[in-house]
Amino acid sequence: MRIARFAKAGQDPAYGVIELAVDGGDNPDTIAALTADPLAGVPVNYTGERHDLDDVRLLSPVIPRSKVVGVGKNYAEHAKEMGGEVPEAPLLFFKPNTSVIGPNDTIIRPAGCESLHYEGELAIVIGRICKEVPVERVPEVIFGYTIANDVTARDWQSSDGQWARAKGSDTFLPLGPWMNTHLTIEEAGHLTIETRLNDEVRQDGATSQMVRGVAELVSYISQSITLLPGDLILTGTPAGVGEMQPGDEVHVSIDGLGTLSNPVADA
């Protein structure tokens, strides 16, 4: 199931289920509205309203309630291109929910930032409160998956000595276009990830290249950090990261999750 958050002109944001047209069919892509946020722990039903996707604006499919946990250098080739090795244990960092934007929203390069990078990656959406989750029980706590662009001010990452500003500035976490709730952990470990800068492919990787897979990451993080419904885990980025400039547009595509596109502009 593909669950999205959307807004129709003059109405408050709502949640819905994406219904994609069958190739060659005559029915347009639509979204069937839901009565509530499916991550809120309340009964959710269809409202009976259905909108053409062209008539609504897709928003970030989730606004993390408490945190986004990022994982650094989880692809060996990316670690190498950054001038290092894969850490002995997962390298964790946080991004605030104020960094979140949705599909087609603008990534803003802050004043003083001279090297703004894209990092396309798979994001895990947590579905229930959990702590100390055994690897074999991780599927029980995952709500779904979405696409993330872990935007990074690379010069600030080097100069600051810690990553709060470099990773957490406003607009530094595009998410979307929807959450896929039907992927298994096994399927999530065999997805292609492609990042295009304008029309040029810059990242061409696969989640099978992750050093630590979905189950290991969720279990490891939950040993020390309580995870809440709507929290996100960013699983790392393949090799090929690089700079974005104002006027560029970055597109991150993952199997079964669609394409997340965002333009870039100066503050």
C-alpha positions as protocol buffer text, in pm:
chain_id: "A"
residue {
  index: 1
  type: MET
  ca { x: 0 y: 0 z: 0 }
}
residue {
  index: 2
  type: ARG
  ca { x: 128 y: 348 z: -90 }
}
residue {
  index: 3
  type: ILE
  ca { x: 26 y: 602 z: 173 }
}
residue {
  index: 4
  type: ALA
  ca { x: 77 y: 972 z: 110 }
}
residue {
  index: 5
  type: ARG
  ca { x: 9 y: 1300 z: 283 }
}
residue {
  index: 6
  type: PHE
  ca { x: -151 y: 1558 z: 57 }
}
residue {
  index: 7
  type: ALA
  ca { x: -318 y: 1896 z: 42 }
}
residue {
  index: 8
  type: LYS
  ca { x: -598 y: 2018 z: -180 }
}
residue {
  index: 9
  type: ALA
  ca { x: -644 y: 2390 z: -238 }
}
residue {
  index: 10
  type: GLY
  ca { x: -830 y: 2548 z: 52 }
}
residue {
  index: 11
  type: GLN
  ca { x: -823 y: 2233 z: 266 }
}
residue {
  index: 12
  type: ASP
  ca { x: -609 y: 2107 z: 553 }
}
residue {
  index: 13
  type: PRO
  ca { x: -346 y: 1837 z: 488 }
}
residue {
  index: 14
  type: ALA
  ca { x: -482 y: 1482 z: 488 }
}
residue {
  index: 15
  type: TYR
  ca { x: -365 y: 1127 z: 435 }
}
residue {
  index: 16
  type: GLY
  ca { x: -463 y: 899 z: 152 }
}
residue {
  index: 17
  type: VAL
  ca { x: -383 y: 581 z: -39 }
}
residue {
  index: 18
  type: ILE
  ca { x: -221 y: 626 z: -380 }
}
residue {
  index: 19
  type: GLU
  ca { x: -392 y: 433 z: -658 }
}
residue {
  index: 20
  type: LEU
  ca { x: -167 y: 417 z: -962 }
}
residue {
  index: 21
  type: ALA
  ca { x: -315 y: 354 z: -1305 }
}
residue {
  index: 22
  type: VAL
  ca { x: -230 y: 24 z: -1467 }
}
residue {
  index: 23
  type: ASP
  ca { x: 7 y: 73 z: -1760 }
}
residue {
  index: 24
  type: GLY
  ca { x: -200 y: 132 z: -2069 }
}
residue {
  index: 25
  type: GLY
  ca { x: -518 y: 188 z: -1868 }
}
residue {
  index: 26
  type: ASP
  ca { x: -754 y: 481 z: -1902 }
}
residue {
  index: 27
  type: ASN
  ca { x: -795 y: 556 z: -1529 }
}
residue {
  index: 28
  type: PRO
  ca { x: -582 y: 845 z: -1399 }
}
residue {
  index: 29
  type: ASP
  ca { x: -365 y: 817 z: -1091 }
}
residue {
  index: 30
  type: THR
  ca { x: -578 y: 898 z: -787 }
}
residue {
  index: 31
  type: ILE
  ca { x: -555 y: 927 z: -410 }
}
residue {
  index: 32
  type: ALA
  ca { x: -827 y: 787 z: -183 }
}
residue {
  index: 33
  type: ALA
  ca { x: -859 y: 1000 z: 132 }
}
residue {
  index: 34
  type: LEU
  ca { x: -827 y: 849 z: 481 }
}
residue {
  index: 35
  type: THR
  ca { x: -1001 y: 963 z: 800 }
}
residue {
  index: 36
  type: ALA
  ca { x: -682 y: 1001 z: 1007 }
}
residue {
  index: 37
  type: ASP
  ca { x: -305 y: 971 z: 1023 }
}
residue {
  index: 38
  type: PRO
  ca { x: -234 y: 595 z: 1004 }
}
residue {
  index: 39
  type: LEU
  ca { x: 63 y: 643 z: 1238 }
}
residue {
  index: 40
  type: ALA
  ca { x: -146 y: 807 z: 1511 }
}
residue {
  index: 41
  type: GLY
  ca { x: -272 y: 482 z: 1665 }
}
residue {
  index: 42
  type: VAL
  ca { x: -640 y: 552 z: 1598 }
}
residue {
  index: 43
  type: PRO
  ca { x: -886 y: 365 z: 1372 }
}
residue {
  index: 44
  type: VAL
  ca { x: -840 y: 465 z: 1008 }
}
residue {
  index: 45
  type: ASN
  ca { x: -1097 y: 425 z: 732 }
}
residue {
  index: 46
  type: TYR
  ca { x: -1160 y: 560 z: 384 }
}
residue {
  index: 47
  type: THR
  ca { x: -1363 y: 881 z: 375 }
}
residue {
  index: 48
  type: GLY
  ca { x: -1510 y: 799 z: 36 }
}
residue {
  index: 49
  type: GLU
  ca { x: -1338 y: 1099 z: -127 }
}
residue {
  index: 50
  type: ARG
  ca { x: -1105 y: 1039 z: -418 }
}
residue {
  index: 51
  type: HIS
  ca { x: -892 y: 1299 z: -596 }
}
residue {
  index: 52
  type: ASP
  ca { x: -685 y: 1295 z: -913 }
}
residue {
  index: 53
  type: LEU
  ca { x: -318 y: 1325 z: -821 }
}
residue {
  index: 54
  type: ASP
  ca { x: -288 y: 1617 z: -1062 }
}
residue {
  index: 55
  type: ASP
  ca { x: -539 y: 1809 z: -847 }
}
residue {
  index: 56
  type: VAL
  ca { x: -353 y: 1778 z: -516 }
}
residue {
  index: 57
  type: ARG
  ca { x: -11 y: 1864 z: -380 }
}
residue {
  index: 58
  type: LEU
  ca { x: 185 y: 1577 z: -227 }
}
residue {
  index: 59
  type: LEU
  ca { x: 353 y: 1670 z: 102 }
}
residue {
  index: 60
  type: SER
  ca { x: 616 y: 1493 z: 307 }
}
residue {
  index: 61
  type: PRO
  ca { x: 447 y: 1158 z: 379 }
}
residue {
  index: 62
  type: VAL
  ca { x: 548 y: 1174 z: 745 }
}
residue {
  index: 63
  type: ILE
  ca { x: 649 y: 1447 z: 990 }
}
residue {
  index: 64
  type: PRO
  ca { x: 869 y: 1265 z: 1245 }
}
residue {
  index: 65
  type: ARG
  ca { x: 714 y: 1305 z: 1589 }
}
residue {
  index: 66
  type: SER
  ca { x: 1040 y: 1298 z: 1780 }
}
residue {
  index: 67
  type: LYS
  ca { x: 1348 y: 1230 z: 1569 }
}
residue {
  index: 68
  type: VAL
  ca { x: 1526 y: 1123 z: 1254 }
}
residue {
  index: 69
  type: VAL
  ca { x: 1825 y: 894 z: 1311 }
}
residue {
  index: 70
  type: GLY
  ca { x: 2079 y: 897 z: 1031 }
}
residue {
  index: 71
  type: VAL
  ca { x: 2342 y: 633 z: 964 }
}
residue {
  index: 72
  type: GLY
  ca { x: 2672 y: 749 z: 819 }
}
residue {
  index: 73
  type: LYS
  ca { x: 2911 y: 556 z: 595 }
}
residue {
  index: 74
  type: ASN
  ca { x: 2689 y: 247 z: 560 }
}
residue {
  index: 75
  type: TYR
  ca { x: 2806 y: 184 z: 202 }
}
residue {
  index: 76
  type: ALA
  ca { x: 3173 y: 85 z: 166 }
}
residue {
  index: 77
  type: GLU
  ca { x: 3227 y: 278 z: -158 }
}
residue {
  index: 78
  type: HIS
  ca { x: 3074 y: 592 z: -11 }
}
residue {
  index: 79
  type: ALA
  ca { x: 3300 y: 561 z: 295 }
}
residue {
  index: 80
  type: LYS
  ca { x: 3594 y: 531 z: 57 }
}
residue {
  index: 81
  type: GLU
  ca { x: 3496 y: 837 z: -147 }
}
residue {
  index: 82
  type: MET
  ca { x: 3472 y: 1034 z: 178 }
}
residue {
  index: 83
  type: GLY
  ca { x: 3830 y: 936 z: 260 }
}
residue {
  index: 84
  type: GLY
  ca { x: 3765 y: 677 z: 527 }
}
residue {
  index: 85
  type: GLU
  ca { x: 3662 y: 324 z: 611 }
}
residue {
  index: 86
  type: VAL
  ca { x: 3331 y: 179 z: 727 }
}
residue {
  index: 87
  type: PRO
  ca { x: 3306 y: 241 z: 1105 }
}
residue {
  index: 88
  type: GLU
  ca { x: 3331 y: -59 z: 1335 }
}
residue {
  index: 89
  type: ALA
  ca { x: 2984 y: 24 z: 1469 }
}
residue {
  index: 90
  type: PRO
  ca { x: 2704 y: 218 z: 1297 }
}
residue {
  index: 91
  type: LEU
  ca { x: 2783 y: 591 z: 1292 }
}
residue {
  index: 92
  type: LEU
  ca { x: 2467 y: 769 z: 1408 }
}
residue {
  index: 93
  type: PHE
  ca { x: 2350 y: 1130 z: 1390 }
}
residue {
  index: 94
  type: PHE
  ca { x: 2020 y: 1318 z: 1425 }
}
residue {
  index: 95
  type: LYS
  ca { x: 1824 y: 1546 z: 1197 }
}
residue {
  index: 96
  type: PRO
  ca { x: 1541 y: 1759 z: 1342 }
}
residue {
  index: 97
  type: ASN
  ca { x: 1188 y: 1740 z: 1206 }
}
residue {
  index: 98
  type: THR
  ca { x: 1219 y: 2106 z: 1109 }
}
residue {
  index: 99
  type: SER
  ca { x: 1456 y: 1995 z: 830 }
}
residue {
  index: 100
  type: VAL
  ca { x: 1175 y: 1801 z: 658 }
}
residue {
  index: 101
  type: ILE
  ca { x: 1024 y: 1914 z: 327 }
}
residue {
  index: 102
  type: GLY
  ca { x: 812 y: 1729 z: 73 }
}
residue {
  index: 103
  type: PRO
  ca { x: 821 y: 1645 z: -297 }
}
residue {
  index: 104
  type: ASN
  ca { x: 890 y: 1944 z: -525 }
}
residue {
  index: 105
  type: ASP
  ca { x: 963 y: 2172 z: -228 }
}
residue {
  index: 106
  type: THR
  ca { x: 1278 y: 2379 z: -261 }
}
residue {
  index: 107
  type: ILE
  ca { x: 1607 y: 2284 z: -97 }
}
residue {
  index: 108
  type: ILE
  ca { x: 1756 y: 2611 z: 31 }
}
residue {
  index: 109
  type: ARG
  ca { x: 2132 y: 2659 z: 43 }
}
residue {
  index: 110
  type: PRO
  ca { x: 2185 y: 2865 z: 360 }
}
residue {
  index: 111
  type: ALA
  ca { x: 2392 y: 3181 z: 361 }
}
residue {
  index: 112
  type: GLY
  ca { x: 2754 y: 3091 z: 425 }
}
residue {
  index: 113
  type: CYS
  ca { x: 2729 y: 2736 z: 290 }
}
residue {
  index: 114
  type: GLU
  ca { x: 2966 y: 2681 z: 0 }
}
residue {
  index: 115
  type: SER
  ca { x: 2932 y: 2306 z: -65 }
}
residue {
  index: 116
  type: LEU
  ca { x: 2580 y: 2161 z: -59 }
}
residue {
  index: 117
  type: HIS
  ca { x: 2556 y: 1788 z: -134 }
}
residue {
  index: 118
  type: TYR
  ca { x: 2275 y: 1545 z: -220 }
}
residue {
  index: 119
  type: GLU
  ca { x: 2261 y: 1198 z: -60 }
}
residue {
  index: 120
  type: GLY
  ca { x: 1981 y: 976 z: -190 }
}
residue {
  index: 121
  type: GLU
  ca { x: 1880 y: 693 z: 42 }
}
residue {
  index: 122
  type: LEU
  ca { x: 1617 y: 456 z: 174 }
}
residue {
  index: 123
  type: ALA
  ca { x: 1432 y: 569 z: 487 }
}
residue {
  index: 124
  type: ILE
  ca { x: 1262 y: 336 z: 737 }
}
residue {
  index: 125
  type: VAL
  ca { x: 939 y: 458 z: 900 }
}
residue {
  index: 126
  type: ILE
  ca { x: 886 y: 321 z: 1252 }
}
residue {
  index: 127
  type: GLY
  ca { x: 529 y: 213 z: 1327 }
}
residue {
  index: 128
  type: ARG
  ca { x: 521 y: 148 z: 1703 }
}
residue {
  index: 129
  type: ILE
  ca { x: 701 y: 242 z: 2022 }
}
residue {
  index: 130
  type: CYS
  ca { x: 989 y: 4 z: 2072 }
}
residue {
  index: 131
  type: LYS
  ca { x: 1313 y: -50 z: 2261 }
}
residue {
  index: 132
  type: GLU
  ca { x: 1576 y: -325 z: 2253 }
}
residue {
  index: 133
  type: VAL
  ca { x: 1421 y: -495 z: 1951 }
}
residue {
  index: 134
  type: PRO
  ca { x: 1574 y: -833 z: 1862 }
}
residue {
  index: 135
  type: VAL
  ca { x: 1677 y: -861 z: 1497 }
}
residue {
  index: 136
  type: GLU
  ca { x: 1415 y: -1128 z: 1430 }
}
residue {
  index: 137
  type: ARG
  ca { x: 1134 y: -902 z: 1557 }
}
residue {
  index: 138
  type: VAL
  ca { x: 1228 y: -589 z: 1362 }
}
residue {
  index: 139
  type: PRO
  ca { x: 955 y: -648 z: 1097 }
}
residue {
  index: 140
  type: GLU
  ca { x: 695 y: -598 z: 1372 }
}
residue {
  index: 141
  type: VAL
  ca { x: 802 y: -237 z: 1436 }
}
residue {
  index: 142
  type: ILE
  ca { x: 838 y: -112 z: 1077 }
}
residue {
  index: 143
  type: PHE
  ca { x: 542 y: 76 z: 929 }
}
residue {
  index: 144
  type: GLY
  ca { x: 694 y: 123 z: 583 }
}
residue {
  index: 145
  type: TYR
  ca { x: 963 y: 286 z: 373 }
}
residue {
  index: 146
  type: THR
  ca { x: 1007 y: 611 z: 185 }
}
residue {
  index: 147
  type: ILE
  ca { x: 1275 y: 802 z: -7 }
}
residue {
  index: 148
  type: ALA
  ca { x: 1501 y: 1054 z: 165 }
}
residue {
  index: 149
  type: ASN
  ca { x: 1759 y: 1303 z: 44 }
}
residue {
  index: 150
  type: ASP
  ca { x: 2002 y: 1352 z: 332 }
}
residue {
  index: 151
  type: VAL
  ca { x: 2110 y: 1701 z: 223 }
}
residue {
  index: 152
  type: THR
  ca { x: 2447 y: 1793 z: 373 }
}
residue {
  index: 153
  type: ALA
  ca { x: 2647 y: 2113 z: 397 }
}
residue {
  index: 154
  type: ARG
  ca { x: 2977 y: 1940 z: 336 }
}
residue {
  index: 155
  type: ASP
  ca { x: 3194 y: 2239 z: 428 }
}
residue {
  index: 156
  type: TRP
  ca { x: 3011 y: 2281 z: 759 }
}
residue {
  index: 157
  type: GLN
  ca { x: 3042 y: 1908 z: 825 }
}
residue {
  index: 158
  type: SER
  ca { x: 3419 y: 1945 z: 798 }
}
residue {
  index: 159
  type: SER
  ca { x: 3454 y: 2274 z: 985 }
}
residue {
  index: 160
  type: ASP
  ca { x: 3212 y: 2224 z: 1274 }
}
residue {
  index: 161
  type: GLY
  ca { x: 3347 y: 1898 z: 1415 }
}
residue {
  index: 162
  type: GLN
  ca { x: 2991 y: 1774 z: 1466 }
}
residue {
  index: 163
  type: TRP
  ca { x: 2702 y: 1748 z: 1223 }
}
residue {
  index: 164
  type: ALA
  ca { x: 2405 y: 1934 z: 1376 }
}
residue {
  index: 165
  type: ARG
  ca { x: 2421 y: 2235 z: 1143 }
}
residue {
  index: 166
  type: ALA
  ca { x: 2558 y: 2045 z: 844 }
}
residue {
  index: 167
  type: LYS
  ca { x: 2280 y: 1785 z: 850 }
}
residue {
  index: 168
  type: GLY
  ca { x: 1999 y: 1959 z: 1035 }
}
residue {
  index: 169
  type: SER
  ca { x: 1943 y: 2294 z: 866 }
}
residue {
  index: 170
  type: ASP
  ca { x: 1598 y: 2384 z: 736 }
}
residue {
  index: 171
  type: THR
  ca { x: 1501 y: 2202 z: 410 }
}
residue {
  index: 172
  type: PHE
  ca { x: 1784 y: 1949 z: 454 }
}
residue {
  index: 173
  type: LEU
  ca { x: 1554 y: 1644 z: 455 }
}
residue {
  index: 174
  type: PRO
  ca { x: 1327 y: 1605 z: 152 }
}
residue {
  index: 175
  type: LEU
  ca { x: 1098 y: 1301 z: 194 }
}
residue {
  index: 176
  type: GLY
  ca { x: 846 y: 1131 z: -33 }
}
residue {
  index: 177
  type: PRO
  ca { x: 658 y: 1099 z: -248 }
}
residue {
  index: 178
  type: TRP
  ca { x: 481 y: 833 z: -35 }
}
residue {
  index: 179
  type: MET
  ca { x: 535 y: 548 z: 213 }
}
residue {
  index: 180
  type: ASN
  ca { x: 522 y: 190 z: 89 }
}
residue {
  index: 181
  type: THR
  ca { x: 387 y: -32 z: 368 }
}
residue {
  index: 182
  type: HIS
  ca { x: 402 y: -364 z: 183 }
}
residue {
  index: 183
  type: LEU
  ca { x: 776 y: -407 z: 133 }
}
residue {
  index: 184
  type: THR
  ca { x: 928 y: -691 z: 332 }
}
residue {
  index: 185
  type: ILE
  ca { x: 1270 y: -655 z: 494 }
}
residue {
  index: 186
  type: GLU
  ca { x: 1406 y: -897 z: 234 }
}
residue {
  index: 187
  type: GLU
  ca { x: 1266 y: -682 z: -48 }
}
residue {
  index: 188
  type: ALA
  ca { x: 1396 y: -364 z: 116 }
}
residue {
  index: 189
  type: GLY
  ca { x: 1743 y: -516 z: 99 }
}
residue {
  index: 190
  type: HIS
  ca { x: 1732 y: -552 z: -280 }
}
residue {
  index: 191
  type: LEU
  ca { x: 1621 y: -215 z: -415 }
}
residue {
  index: 192
  type: THR
  ca { x: 1798 y: 4 z: -668 }
}
residue {
  index: 193
  type: ILE
  ca { x: 1877 y: 365 z: -572 }
}
residue {
  index: 194
  type: GLU
  ca { x: 1940 y: 623 z: -843 }
}
residue {
  index: 195
  type: THR
  ca { x: 2008 y: 992 z: -793 }
}
residue {
  index: 196
  type: ARG
  ca { x: 2002 y: 1227 z: -1091 }
}
residue {
  index: 197
  type: LEU
  ca { x: 2125 y: 1583 z: -1084 }
}
residue {
  index: 198
  type: ASN
  ca { x: 1918 y: 1748 z: -1354 }
}
residue {
  index: 199
  type: ASP
  ca { x: 1944 y: 1484 z: -1632 }
}
residue {
  index: 200
  type: GLU
  ca { x: 2273 y: 1324 z: -1523 }
}
residue {
  index: 201
  type: VAL
  ca { x: 2287 y: 1005 z: -1316 }
}
residue {
  index: 202
  type: ARG
  ca { x: 2518 y: 1067 z: -1021 }
}
residue {
  index: 203
  type: GLN
  ca { x: 2435 y: 777 z: -785 }
}
residue {
  index: 204
  type: ASP
  ca { x: 2359 y: 429 z: -917 }
}
residue {
  index: 205
  type: GLY
  ca { x: 2350 y: 188 z: -625 }
}
residue {
  index: 206
  type: ALA
  ca { x: 2143 y: -73 z: -446 }
}
residue {
  index: 207
  type: THR
  ca { x: 2039 y: -140 z: -89 }
}
residue {
  index: 208
  type: SER
  ca { x: 2209 y: -479 z: -120 }
}
residue {
  index: 209
  type: GLN
  ca { x: 2537 y: -282 z: -94 }
}
residue {
  index: 210
  type: MET
  ca { x: 2457 y: -165 z: 259 }
}
residue {
  index: 211
  type: VAL
  ca { x: 2715 y: -284 z: 510 }
}
residue {
  index: 212
  type: ARG
  ca { x: 2443 y: -322 z: 773 }
}
residue {
  index: 213
  type: GLY
  ca { x: 2092 y: -404 z: 659 }
}
residue {
  index: 214
  type: VAL
  ca { x: 1754 y: -281 z: 776 }
}
residue {
  index: 215
  type: ALA
  ca { x: 1704 y: -534 z: 1056 }
}
residue {
  index: 216
  type: GLU
  ca { x: 2052 y: -487 z: 1201 }
}
residue {
  index: 217
  type: LEU
  ca { x: 2022 y: -107 z: 1196 }
}
residue {
  index: 218
  type: VAL
  ca { x: 1681 y: -93 z: 1366 }
}
residue {
  index: 219
  type: SER
  ca { x: 1786 y: -344 z: 1631 }
}
residue {
  index: 220
  type: TYR
  ca { x: 2116 y: -167 z: 1699 }
}
residue {
  index: 221
  type: ILE
  ca { x: 1963 y: 180 z: 1731 }
}
residue {
  index: 222
  type: SER
  ca { x: 1682 y: 54 z: 1955 }
}
residue {
  index: 223
  type: GLN
  ca { x: 1928 y: -89 z: 2208 }
}
residue {
  index: 224
  type: SER
  ca { x: 2003 y: 264 z: 2331 }
}
residue {
  index: 225
  type: ILE
  ca { x: 1730 y: 485 z: 2182 }
}
residue {
  index: 226
  type: THR
  ca { x: 1356 y: 439 z: 2224 }
}
residue {
  index: 227
  type: LEU
  ca { x: 1187 y: 462 z: 1885 }
}
residue {
  index: 228
  type: LEU
  ca { x: 839 y: 611 z: 1847 }
}
residue {
  index: 229
  type: PRO
  ca { x: 574 y: 583 z: 1575 }
}
residue {
  index: 230
  type: GLY
  ca { x: 669 y: 815 z: 1291 }
}
residue {
  index: 231
  type: ASP
  ca { x: 1041 y: 818 z: 1371 }
}
residue {
  index: 232
  type: LEU
  ca { x: 1267 y: 774 z: 1070 }
}
residue {
  index: 233
  type: ILE
  ca { x: 1592 y: 587 z: 1021 }
}
residue {
  index: 234
  type: LEU
  ca { x: 1805 y: 693 z: 723 }
}
residue {
  index: 235
  type: THR
  ca { x: 2002 y: 389 z: 608 }
}
residue {
  index: 236
  type: GLY
  ca { x: 2295 y: 560 z: 438 }
}
residue {
  index: 237
  type: THR
  ca { x: 2381 y: 663 z: 85 }
}
residue {
  index: 238
  type: PRO
  ca { x: 2564 y: 488 z: -200 }
}
residue {
  index: 239
  type: ALA
  ca { x: 2877 y: 630 z: -365 }
}
residue {
  index: 240
  type: GLY
  ca { x: 2843 y: 922 z: -601 }
}
residue {
  index: 241
  type: VAL
  ca { x: 2752 y: 1210 z: -369 }
}
residue {
  index: 242
  type: GLY
  ca { x: 2830 y: 1555 z: -496 }
}
residue {
  index: 243
  type: GLU
  ca { x: 2741 y: 1922 z: -506 }
}
residue {
  index: 244
  type: MET
  ca { x: 2409 y: 2081 z: -592 }
}
residue {
  index: 245
  type: GLN
  ca { x: 2394 y: 2440 z: -713 }
}
residue {
  index: 246
  type: PRO
  ca { x: 2105 y: 2689 z: -710 }
}
residue {
  index: 247
  type: GLY
  ca { x: 1903 y: 2625 z: -1024 }
}
residue {
  index: 248
  type: ASP
  ca { x: 1967 y: 2250 z: -1016 }
}
residue {
  index: 249
  type: GLU
  ca { x: 1700 y: 1988 z: -958 }
}
residue {
  index: 250
  type: VAL
  ca { x: 1777 y: 1660 z: -783 }
}
residue {
  index: 251
  type: HIS
  ca { x: 1575 y: 1341 z: -837 }
}
residue {
  index: 252
  type: VAL
  ca { x: 1608 y: 1032 z: -615 }
}
residue {
  index: 253
  type: SER
  ca { x: 1438 y: 713 z: -739 }
}
residue {
  index: 254
  type: ILE
  ca { x: 1399 y: 381 z: -552 }
}
residue {
  index: 255
  type: ASP
  ca { x: 1216 y: 68 z: -670 }
}
residue {
  index: 256
  type: GLY
  ca { x: 853 y: 69 z: -556 }
}
residue {
  index: 257
  type: LEU
  ca { x: 886 y: 407 z: -388 }
}
residue {
  index: 258
  type: GLY
  ca { x: 868 y: 638 z: -686 }
}
residue {
  index: 259
  type: THR
  ca { x: 1084 y: 945 z: -746 }
}
residue {
  index: 260
  type: LEU
  ca { x: 1151 y: 1231 z: -505 }
}
residue {
  index: 261
  type: SER
  ca { x: 1230 y: 1556 z: -690 }
}
residue {
  index: 262
  type: ASN
  ca { x: 1337 y: 1890 z: -543 }
}
residue {
  index: 263
  type: PRO
  ca { x: 1477 y: 2211 z: -692 }
}
residue {
  index: 264
  type: VAL
  ca { x: 1767 y: 2396 z: -529 }
}
residue {
  index: 265
  type: ALA
  ca { x: 1786 y: 2768 z: -455 }
}
residue {
  index: 266
  type: ASP
  ca { x: 1986 y: 3014 z: -249 }
}
residue {
  index: 267
  type: ALA
  ca { x: 1846 y: 3162 z: 70 }
}
